[in-house]
Amino acid sequence: MDHQMGSFFCFPTASLSVFELINVMLILPLYDKLLVPYVRRFTGHPQGITMLQRIGVGLLFSIVTMLVAALVERRRVQVATEYGLLDKPQETIPMSMFWLIPQYFLCGSTEIFTQVGQLEFFYNEVPDRMRSLGSAIYLSTIACGHFLSTLLVTAVNRATQRGNNQGWLTDNLNRSRLDYFYLLLAGLNAANFAFFLVCAQGYKYKKVNRDSANPSSTLDANQIKDHGELKGDE
């Protein structure tokens, strides 16, 4: 794809992830300052929505991200076909790489909701003495995801290699079916979301004794009460 920004600057491919970071930097403050107070009026929850609801919203964003990626990939192959570049993978396709920004931007939204929600969930719902372990479990889920994604790429490529068909993922992306792979990921994310709803439906959050969790509040209340009785005696 075309990496040029103006006449003198070529945007590095690896720097596209900066748009994911920009999303996080822009949306996260807006989420905390605007969305949470607004939603709190309707739900009555201190954080606007529960931790599991936040994870669920992030999973929905992941589905939309894969669908957008599939549409952009189909558009890219269409442009390559129009210019006769299907068998010239080294040639630059006259299509700006900034078409990829929406899917990277949506990835940032997925992180804001899913990963932050997961971190809160594992930290708050485990026993107090196991919070460090809870954070480690959260990180292990990300590591497992990377391993499974590598396995999925290998499995899909082998399953789609039949006869003269080289598979969905080949060295020549113009002849690959990367859009099918993105749609497969969208389907897997949808199945994951459905399974998540089933599991979350029956989950009961840990009850927290606020008085024991914050003994100073009880002390302050008793001090105020004693102070009022002394004033009454006077």
N, C-alpha and C positions, 0 to 999 in steps of 0.2 A: 504494500500500500504506500501511498505518497506520504512521506514524512516531513515535507517542506513546510516551514512557517515563514512566509515571505521569501525574499530572494537570497538571504544569507544564513538562515538558521534551519538546521535539520533536527527535528525533535527525536530524541533517542527512544527506541522502542521500549526499553526496560523502564522508562520513566512514566509510562502510562499509569502505573499504580499510584502516581501522585494524585490523580483525580479521585481515587478511593479515599486517600487521606484528606483531601480537601472536603469531601462530603462529611467525613467524620468531624472535622474541625468546624464546619458550618452548621450541620444538623444537630449535633449533640448539645451545644448550648441552647439552640432553639427548642429542642425537645425538653430540656430541663426547665427553661425559663417560661416557655409559652404553652407547649402541649400538655405537660404534666399538670399545671394549675387549672387549665381548661377542662381536661378530662376528669380531674379530681372532683369537680362540681357535680358530675353525673354519677361517678362510681363511689365516691367517698373514700377511696383508697389513698393513703398518703403519697404513694408513688404514681398515682393516676391509674395504672394497670398493674396487675400482679406480675410476678417474675415469669410464670409460665405463659401468661398472655403476651408478654414482651418477647419471649422466645418464639411463640407461634407467629407473631407478626414478622419476625425476622425470617422464619421459614417461608412465609408467603413471598417476601421480597426475593428470596433465593430462587423461587419458581419463576417469578417475573424476569429476573436477571437472565436465566437460561433461555427463556422465550425470546427476549430481546437479542441475545447473542445469536440465536438461530436465525432470526430475521436479518440481522446485519450480515451474517455469513452468506446467506442466500443472495443478498444484494451484491456482495463482493464477487461471488462466483458468476453472477449474471453480468457484471461489468467486465470480468475477465473473458467471458464468452463473447460479448459484443466486440471486444477489441482483439479477438483471436489469440488470447494469451493462456489458454488452458494448458497447453503443453510447454509453456515457457515460465516455469515457476521462479526463475531468477529475475524476470522482468518486473518492473514496477507497474502495478495496476493503477490507472488514473482514477483513484478513489482515495480521498483523504483518510488517514488513519484515525482522525478525530471522530469518525463514525463509531469508533469503539468506546468513546467516552461514556455514553449512557450505561453500558453494562458495567464498567468499572465504578461509575457513580453509584449504581444500585448495589454493587458489592459492599460499598461503604455503609449503606443503609442496613444491609444484612448484618454487618458487624455490630452496628450500634444497637440493634435489637437482640439478635441471637447471642452473640458472644458475650456482650455485657450482661444480658439476662442470665446466661449460663453461669457466669462468674458469680453474680449475686446469689443465684440459686444454690450453688455448691457451697458458697461461703456461709450463707445464712441458715440453710436447712440441715447441715451436718451438726452433730453435737459440738458444743463449744470447744472441747479439748481436741477436736479433730479438724479444726478449720484449715490448718495447714495442709492436711491430707485432702480436704475437699478442694482446695485450690489446685493441688497436684492432679486430682482426678479430672478437673476441668481441662487442664493442659494435656492430659493423656487422651482425652476425646479428640482434640485437634490433631495430635500425633497419629492416632488411629485413622482419622479421616484422610490424612496424607498417604498412609500406607494403602488404604482401601482404594483411593483414587488411582494410584499407580497400578494396582491389581486390576481395576476396572478397565483402564485403558488397554492393558495387555489382553484381557479377556475379550473385550469388544472387538479388537483388531483381529484376533484369531478366529472369532466366531463369524466375522463378516468376510473372511478370505475364502472364497469359493470359486474354483475354476480360474477364469481370467480376471475375476474381481479381486483387486489387491486389498480390499477392505476399506473401512471408513476413514482410517487414519494412516495416510501414507506420506512419503517425503514430499510429494507434489500435492500441496494443499488445494490447488485448483481442481485436481481430479479426485480429491477426497470428498467425503460426505460429513464434514465437520458439523453441518447443520443438523444432521440426524443424531450425531453424538450429543449435541446440546439439547435436542428434544428428548433424548433418552434420559439425560440428567434432570430435565424438568419433570419427566414422569417419575423418576426415582425420588425426587424431592417432594412431589405430590403424594406419593405413597408414604414417604417418611412423615409428612405433615399429618396424614390421616392416622397413622399409627401413633403419632405424638398426641393427637386429640384423644384417642382412646385411653392412653396412659394418663394423660393430664386430667381427664374427666373425674377419675376417682381419687385423685391425690388430695391429701389433707396436709395443710401447712403445719409446721411445727409451732406449737403454742409457746409464747414467750411471756414469762412473768415479769411485767415491767417494774414492779416494785423491787423484786430481787435483782433484776438486771441493772436497776439504777437506785441503789439504796440511799443515795444522797437526797433523792426526791422525797422519800419517806421521812428522812431526818428533817428536811426543811419544813415539811408539812407539820410535823410534831412541834417544831420550834415555834412556828407561827401560832399553833393552837395554844401552846403554853404561854406564849406572849399575850395572846388575847385573854386568857384566864387571869393572868396577873393584872392586866389593865382593868378587868372587871372587878377584881378584889379591891383594887385601889379606889 
